[in-house]
């Protein structure tokens, strides 16, 4: 039995977990002089994760077109918090869908106790 949705949502949650880690690191370094914010583009990271599930995390990219402070730090706490909240909501949605889908699959595979 091919359970492609399990592989897909494993990849989705993996990329979102990587993004959560990078966003938290950006927030932690908001006051570090010279720090450049990084992130992974979700779509390309997901496609590479689906095509090769054994590959390591996607390479983070620096953000383009951001305002740089006098200390050469380009982290915007407001933007990072919005991205982190959005990523968190997407993780919750994916995890909820995965949980319900697997519960439905288990229910469908269980023998009928009444014999009907």
Secondary structure by P-SEA (a helix, b strand, c coil): ccaaaaaaaaaaaaaaaaaaaaaaaaaaaccccbbbbbbccaaaaaaaaaacccccccccccccccccccccccccaaaaaaaaaaaaaaaaaaaaaaaaaaaaaaaaaccccccc
